[in-house]
Amino acid sequence: MRKESKKILRALAKHFGLKVVYVHYFPPDVHGKLLPGEKRILINAHKPRYEHSFTLLHEIGHYVRHVLIPRRKYHPRILDINWKINFLAEFASYARRSIRFIYNKQSSKEREADLWAMCAFVHLSKHFGCRAELTAFLERHPEKFGLYLLTASATAFCGIRARIMTAIRAVTL
């Protein structure tokens, strides 16, 4: 991890009030851990430096997505009504559980944190020059390449969209 990248990542963690600690006692399969009550992120010091970047961003993603922002309900509000008719109450309860099960099966907290981390990693590599770290991470984790393509495409689309909107505003004035 380049010195500038490390400084930026630590500043990002500090912005959210999180302290980053590198520890030597994690087993090899554990990359990091968020301790939200203590506002600390523990990072496995035995992992390569480019792993530290993604792990730190992943844990910040957990903090932002699951601690700062309360979990949303992924079902229609009509299912929250306290129905007086037993059949409707049981149906609403069943529907809520089914929707929650389907959603959690498709998009878990880990996937949300991975998506947040990859978006941040792509942004950092584009604007702050840590592209080599991102490339090394993707070479070691080919299973994350689809996630990278999704976030890189979204980032490119947003950049193009912003430029188009600026051009339209310039032409219409």
N, C-alpha and C positions, 0 to 999 in steps of 0.2 A: 504494500500500500504506500503510495507516495505521501510525502509529508503533508502536502496541500490537501489531498483527499482525506487523510486522517483528521486533519484540522477541521475540515468542513463537516465531516460526519460527527465528530465530537461536538461541534457547535450546534448541529441539528439536534442531537440528543439533549444538549444543555438547554436549547430553546424549549423543549418539552419538560424540562426539570428532571431529566434522567441522568444518572451517573453511570459511566461505562467502566467495568472492571474486567480485566483479563485474568482468568483463573487457570490453574494447572491441574485441578482435581477432577475435571469432567472426563467421563469415559469417551473413547474414540467416536462413538456414534452420536454424541451430543455436541451440537455446534454452539448453542447459546441458550440463555433462559432469561425471561423477563420476570422480575420481582416487582409487581406493580405497587404493592404496599410500601415497599422500601424505595420505590422509584429508582431501581437499579437494573442494569442489563449486565448479565454475566456472559462473557465470551470465552470459548475454549481457546486458550493460548497456544495449544499444540497444532491447531489448524493453520493452513497457509494464509498469508496476509490477504489475498483476494477473497478468501472465504470470510474473513472478518468483516469486510465491507458489506457483503450481502447479508450476513447474519445480523449485523448491527441494524441495517435497514429493515430486515424482517422483524426484528424485535420491536423497533420503533413503530413499524406497521401494526403489530399487535397492540401496542399501547394506544396508538391513534384510533384504530378501528374498534377495539373492544373495551378500552378503559375510558377514553375521553368521549367516545360516541356510543351511547347506549344501543343495544341490539334492536334493530327494527323488526316489526312484525311483517311477515311476508304472506299475509292473507287478507281478504276483503274485510272491511270493518263490520259488515253485516253479520259476520260470524262471531263478533264480540258481543252482540246483543244478548242479554239475559232472557232467553225465551221461556215463557210460562208453559208452553205446550211441550211435554216430554219428548215427543218425536223430534221436534225442531231443535230442542236443546241438545239431544244426543247426536243429531246429525251435524250441528254446528261444531260440537266438540270433536267428533270424528274427523270432520273436514279440516279443522285447525291442526290436529295431530298429523293428518296425512300430508298436508301442505308443508308443515314443519319438517317432517321426515324426508320428503322429496327434496326440499331446499337444502337441508343439511347434508344429504347424500351427494348432491351435485356441487355444493359450494361450502366447504367447511371453513373454519376460522384460519386454518393453516393456508388454504388457497388464497383467502383474502389478504393475509399478511404477505404471502409470496407475490401477489399481484402488486400490492403497495410497494414492496421492496424493489421489484423489477422496474416499476414506473420511476421510482426515485433513482435507481441505478442508471437507467437509460438517460434520464435528465442530467444526472451528474456527469456521465460520460460525454454527453453532447456539449455541456456548458463549462465543465471544470476539468476536462482532460483526463479522466480516469478510464479511458477506453480500453487500455491494456488489461486492467483488472477485470472489466466486464468480459472481455474476450477469454481471459484465462478461466474465469468462473464458468462460462458457457462450455468451454472445452472439457472441463472436469464434470460438468452436470448437463449432459445432452438432453436430459428429460425436461429441462427448463427452457429449451430453445423455442418451443411453441409459445410459451409465455412471453419470451423476448420478442418474437415476431408480432404478437398481439400488441404489446406496449410500444414497440418501435413504430408500428403502423399507425397506432393512435396518436403518437407524438408527431409523426410526420404529417398526418391529416390535420391535426390542430394547428401546426405551423403553416401549412398551406392555406388552411381556412382563414387564419388570421391575416396572411398576406393578401388573399383575395378580398377580404372585407375591407382592408386598408385601401386597396386599389379602387374598390367600388366607391368608398367614401370620397376618395380623391377625385374621381370622375364626376360624381354627382354634385360636388360643391361648386 
